[in-house]
Amino acid sequence: MSDQKKKEEKAKRLAEQLRANLARRKSQARARRAGEGDARRDGIKAAKAEDKK
């Protein structure tokens, strides 16, 4: 396999990983805005609503 072909495949793999990471982070941000906790066991806890007086 040529060096150019290897570089193109690596760039394609990295682009796919970047898109997957971005989608995951956007999903996490949406969940935080909605007040839901992370689905992962080690994730963040849901934000608690503050009592208004």
N, C-alpha and C positions, 0 to 999 in steps of 0.2 A: 504494500500500500504506500502511496506517495505521501510525502510530508504535507502537501497541500490538502489532500483528502483527509488525513488525520486531523489537521487543524479545523477543517470544515465540520467534521463529525463532532469534535470537541466543542466547538462553538454552538452547534445545534443542541448537544446535551446540556450545556450550561444555560442556554436560552430556555429550554424546557424546565430545568430546575428552578430558574428564576421566576418563570410564570407560575409554577406550582407554589413557590414560597410566597409570592405576592398574593395569590388567591387565598392561601392559608392565613396570611396576616390580615387581609381585608375581612375575612370571615371572623377572625378574632376581634377586630375592631368593631364590627357590627354587633357582635354578641355583647361586648362591653357597653356599647351605647344603649342596648336594649336592657341592660341590667342583668344579663344572664352570666353565669359562671362559665369558665372554660370546660369543655367536654373531657379534657384530660384529667386524670387523678391528681397530677402534680401541678395543674394549672392554677390560675388566680381564682380567688373567691369572688362571688358576685358582690357588687357594691351595695351597701346598705343605704336606704333612703334616710335622709336626716329629718328628724321631727321638726315641723315648723311650729313656732309658738306665737 
